[in-house]
Amino acid sequence: LEELLGRATDAYIEPPFFCDYGFNIRLGARFYANHGLVILDVMAVDIGDDVFVAPNVVISTATHPLLPEERNSGIETARAITIGSNVWIGSGVQVLPGVTISEGTTIGAGSVVTKDIPARCVAVGNPCRVIRQLGK
């Protein structure tokens, strides 16, 4: 993992794990991911400390043009993703390009995170939305 990411880490990722490059991923202390994590790191993916990721999660910075003519030309773009410390991401979650999930938040299983999610809440669904604020 250190060789793939290009820096020392105490992260633990259950196999299989797939990524585009690896060097665009920064994992905070005590990061844990269960089986089947995919990180498409065309741009930076910055993940805080004490983040837990359930099985079969996709974190994708990669995006493509909507117009088929542009898409077929081979253009690919990306938008960075930030996940704060103390976040729990449930099974089967999709985190889309450009999203920030703020500190202390739980993302429910099967959610599709299309927009920024604030700190200390529970957010679920497709599209993912806040259903409950968490106390301090």
ABEGO torsion letter per residue (X at the ends): XAAAAGBBBABBBBOBBBBAAGAABBBBBGBBBBBGBBBBBABBBBBBBGBBBBBGBBBBABBBBABAAAAAAGBBBBBBBBBBBGBBBBBGBBBBBGBBBBBGBBBBBGBBBABBBBBGBBBBEOBBBBABBBBX
